[in-house]
Amino acid sequence: MKNKLVRRVAASVLLFGSSVWGTGSLYAEKPAVTGLYPAGGQVGQTLDVEPVGKLGSNPVKVWTDRKEVSAEVTKDGKKLQVSIAKEAKPGVYWLRVWNAEGASSLRPFIVGRLPEVQEKEPNETLSAAQAVDATGTVINGKLHKSGELDTYKVTLKKGQTLVADLVGNTILKSPMDAVLQVFSAEGFQLAHADDSPKLDPQLAYTAPKDGEYFVRVFAFPETPNSSIRYAGGADYIYRLTLTTGPYAHH
């Protein structure tokens, strides 16, 4: 009698488990994507984008607001492959990740015409600064952790004006209050920008002589707190445009 009861209980558990696991409802979760890295790309480019958060349970699809930008989940299920058509117009596009359980919030993806590079670590000091082309480059960066700063090296001719324009909080909704600084090769601070006029900084600096100059990025929390340390995190994502050519801030 006891053995029969045990067998019946075991069979019931197996039946319940198979029904739940078969539908996937026990572990199914909707996407919870709060950011994209990199948060944009160049016209005509196809790139892998890392989501901040969770893609959710398979199968997962990606919706975009215009056909010029399309996206799908990579085969390993960890990233998004985003394709930007050659005829795409520069500007902000919107992506949403969805599955049978629900959808993420809309996430911005910025399309531009300038060449794009991704930040390379380590790049905190002047000696380890990442070299970029000052004639026109968009840097996709992230302040990964508290206390972090990023440094980029450019070469300028006397009289050239370098424009540095950072997008993070205003469009990407990164929870950061970023700061831009320009340094000489000797380590002297030459320019500084904080809010311009919102939380994202912009500056223009004219080189007094030929040489190497350094642009530094760091941030404080969007909402001020008692900490005096630089802030960072998985969602401290930014796009930094550096150019000596004609430039209009949008």
C-alpha positions, 0 to 999 in steps of 0.5 A: 500500500505504501509503495503504491502511494509513493508511486502515485505521488511520484507520477503526479509530480512528474506529470505536473513538472512535464506540463509546466516545463513543456510550456516553459511558463515556469522559467519564461521571462519577458525582455528587460533591456535598459541600454544598448552598447554600442548605442549607435553606428555608422550608415551602412554598418552591421554591428553586434550590440550588447544589451544591458539587462536581459533578452528574456526567454526564446524566441526573442524578436527585435522591433525597429521603428523604421525599416532602414535599421533592422536587428536580430538576436545573434546565434549565441543568444547573447547580443543583437546584430544591428544592420544599418542601410546605406540609405538610412538618414542620420538620427535617432532610431528606436528598438524594442526587444520582445517575446511571448511574455512581453516587451522591453521599453523602447531603446534609442539607437543613434545613426551617424555618418562619421566613422565609429570606434569602440573604446578600448581598455585600459585607457585611464592615464595619458600614457595609456590613452586610446589614439583616435582620428581628430578629423572626425570620429564617434567613440562608443564608450562606457564607464564600466565601474565606479572611479573609472575615467576614459582618455583619448589622444588626438593630434592637432595642428596649430590653430585647429579647433577640436570639438568634443560633444558627448551624448549620454544622459539626454538621448541615451538616458544613461544615469550620468552627469558627464564631464569633458576635459582637455589636457596637454601632453605635459598633463596640464588641464587646458579646457573643461566642460560639464553641463552644456546646458543639460547634463551632457557636456560639449566643448571646443578647444583651439590648439596653440601649437602642433602636438598631441592633446588628450580628451578625458571623460568621467562622470558623476551620478545623474542624481547627486549623492554624498559620494565624491568619487567618479561614478560608473556602471553597466548603463553608463554608456556614451557616444563621444564625437571628436572632430576638427571639421564643421560641426552642428550640435543636434 
